[in-house]
Amino acid sequence: MSLLTLGVDDVARATAFYERLGWRRSSESTASTAFFDLGGPVLALWSRAALAEDAGLPPPSEQAFGGVALALNLGSREAVDATLAEVAAAGGQLTRAAAETFWGGYTGYFADPDGHLWEIAFNPHWPLDANGRVRLPG
């Protein structure tokens, strides 16, 4: 995957939220689209209506859970807690506090201002490389 586009209700508001998390907006961004380098894939923020039109779909109606969660894996339980605290301070809505999982990990969830669900996780079974990317075992 090289690009992940999130349809948002207000590009400026969404951009400000991700910038409050310390993410750096690319100079390729415009007033209608923001781009963030995620260390491999690019996150794009674009109007929800424009994204639907571009995909050949009718205008979006009331937002509902779409069955998708984005995830950020970190190197420790402490990093998960610190990131969720940072998200809450930036205006994200914590939907589930971080807790131990049945599979030996530690995860919590938040929703961004447009309701996009993110999991913040520590998975001791998936090592991270020097760039923070997951390295799946063989």
BALUMLUM-832307 format. One line per field, with one value per residue (C-alpha): chain; residue number from 1; x, y, z. Coordinates in steps of 0.05 Angstrom, whole numbers, padded with zeros to 5 digits, always signed. Example, Ala and Ser with C-alpha at 12.3 -4.5 7.8 and 13.67 -1.06 7.14 Angstrom:
kette: A / A
nr: 1 / 2
u: +00246 / +00273
v: -00090 / -00021
w: +00156 / +00143
! end
This chain:
kette: A / A / A / A / A / A / A / A / A / A / A / A / A / A / A / A / A / A / A / A / A / A / A / A / A / A / A / A / A / A / A / A / A / A / A / A / A / A / A / A / A / A / A / A / A / A / A / A / A / A / A / A / A / A / A / A / A / A / A / A / A / A / A / A / A / A / A / A / A / A / A / A / A / A / A / A / A / A / A / A / A / A / A / A / A / A / A / A / A / A / A / A / A / A / A / A / A / A / A / A / A / A / A / A / A / A / A / A / A / A / A / A / A / A / A / A / A / A / A / A / A / A / A / A / A / A / A / A / A / A / A / A / A / A / A / A / A / A
nr: 1 / 2 / 3 / 4 / 5 / 6 / 7 / 8 / 9 / 10 / 11 / 12 / 13 / 14 / 15 / 16 / 17 / 18 / 19 / 20 / 21 / 22 / 23 / 24 / 25 / 26 / 27 / 28 / 29 / 30 / 31 / 32 / 33 / 34 / 35 / 36 / 37 / 38 / 39 / 40 / 41 / 42 / 43 / 44 / 45 / 46 / 47 / 48 / 49 / 50 / 51 / 52 / 53 / 54 / 55 / 56 / 57 / 58 / 59 / 60 / 61 / 62 / 63 / 64 / 65 / 66 / 67 / 68 / 69 / 70 / 71 / 72 / 73 / 74 / 75 / 76 / 77 / 78 / 79 / 80 / 81 / 82 / 83 / 84 / 85 / 86 / 87 / 88 / 89 / 90 / 91 / 92 / 93 / 94 / 95 / 96 / 97 / 98 / 99 / 100 / 101 / 102 / 103 / 104 / 105 / 106 / 107 / 108 / 109 / 110 / 111 / 112 / 113 / 114 / 115 / 116 / 117 / 118 / 119 / 120 / 121 / 122 / 123 / 124 / 125 / 126 / 127 / 128 / 129 / 130 / 131 / 132 / 133 / 134 / 135 / 136 / 137 / 138
u: +00000 / +00028 / -00029 / -00086 / -00139 / -00188 / -00251 / -00262 / -00316 / -00267 / -00197 / -00169 / -00195 / -00170 / -00102 / -00095 / -00112 / -00057 / -00008 / -00022 / +00001 / +00068 / +00056 / +00088 / +00045 / +00079 / +00090 / +00050 / -00013 / -00065 / -00125 / -00168 / -00120 / -00067 / -00011 / +00030 / +00090 / +00080 / +00149 / +00128 / +00054 / +00025 / -00037 / -00081 / -00139 / -00192 / -00264 / -00311 / -00358 / -00301 / -00274 / -00343 / -00351 / -00282 / -00299 / -00365 / -00408 / -00467 / -00454 / -00442 / -00499 / -00496 / -00430 / -00429 / -00374 / -00346 / -00313 / -00242 / -00190 / -00122 / -00065 / +00000 / +00046 / +00096 / +00154 / +00127 / +00065 / +00091 / +00094 / +00021 / +00000 / +00039 / +00011 / -00061 / -00050 / -00022 / -00083 / -00131 / -00095 / -00099 / -00175 / -00181 / -00236 / -00211 / -00259 / -00224 / -00170 / -00106 / -00107 / -00073 / -00100 / -00114 / -00057 / -00004 / -00005 / -00028 / -00076 / -00124 / -00168 / -00186 / -00228 / -00202 / -00248 / -00282 / -00294 / -00238 / -00218 / -00145 / -00114 / -00050 / -00015 / +00046 / +00054 / +00113 / +00109 / +00121 / +00189 / +00199 / +00258 / +00302 / +00250 / +00192 / +00163 / +00132 / +00173 / +00127 / +00159 / +00174
v: +00000 / +00067 / +00115 / +00114 / +00168 / +00186 / +00222 / +00278 / +00330 / +00388 / +00381 / +00439 / +00412 / +00341 / +00368 / +00408 / +00345 / +00303 / +00361 / +00365 / +00293 / +00316 / +00291 / +00335 / +00357 / +00354 / +00416 / +00379 / +00393 / +00442 / +00475 / +00416 / +00358 / +00344 / +00292 / +00261 / +00214 / +00154 / +00126 / +00086 / +00096 / +00166 / +00188 / +00235 / +00275 / +00295 / +00317 / +00259 / +00284 / +00292 / +00223 / +00192 / +00229 / +00208 / +00135 / +00140 / +00134 / +00176 / +00231 / +00203 / +00206 / +00197 / +00168 / +00098 / +00050 / +00023 / -00039 / -00012 / +00005 / +00034 / +00012 / +00039 / -00012 / +00015 / -00014 / -00017 / -00013 / +00054 / +00081 / +00060 / +00097 / +00159 / +00160 / +00153 / +00210 / +00253 / +00235 / +00254 / +00321 / +00334 / +00324 / +00250 / +00210 / +00149 / +00093 / +00039 / +00049 / +00010 / -00059 / -00126 / -00172 / -00246 / -00256 / -00223 / -00153 / -00086 / -00042 / +00017 / +00053 / +00124 / +00159 / +00220 / +00281 / +00248 / +00182 / +00143 / +00088 / +00077 / +00022 / +00038 / -00027 / -00062 / -00132 / -00169 / -00222 / -00172 / -00138 / -00068 / -00051 / +00011 / +00053 / +00029 / -00016 / -00083 / -00144 / -00203 / -00270 / -00316
w: +00000 / -00019 / -00003 / +00047 / +00037 / +00093 / +00074 / +00124 / +00137 / +00146 / +00116 / +00156 / +00222 / +00207 / +00185 / +00249 / +00291 / +00258 / +00263 / +00338 / +00341 / +00313 / +00242 / +00189 / +00131 / +00063 / +00021 / -00032 / +00010 / -00013 / +00019 / -00003 / +00009 / +00062 / +00056 / +00113 / +00103 / +00149 / +00137 / +00076 / +00059 / +00053 / +00091 / +00051 / +00080 / +00029 / +00031 / +00045 / -00010 / -00060 / -00045 / -00055 / -00121 / -00144 / -00129 / -00167 / -00104 / -00082 / -00031 / +00039 / +00088 / +00163 / +00185 / +00215 / +00234 / +00168 / +00196 / +00187 / +00238 / +00223 / +00269 / +00295 / +00328 / +00378 / +00416 / +00487 / +00532 / +00557 / +00486 / +00476 / +00539 / +00521 / +00450 / +00474 / +00524 / +00467 / +00423 / +00478 / +00489 / +00413 / +00413 / +00394 / +00427 / +00466 / +00451 / +00491 / +00543 / +00533 / +00564 / +00561 / +00506 / +00504 / +00455 / +00499 / +00470 / +00496 / +00456 / +00460 / +00409 / +00391 / +00339 / +00302 / +00295 / +00234 / +00270 / +00236 / +00284 / +00303 / +00345 / +00383 / +00399 / +00428 / +00400 / +00432 / +00376 / +00320 / +00325 / +00297 / +00254 / +00263 / +00226 / +00270 / +00216 / +00235 / +00215 / +00210 / +00229 / +00170
! end
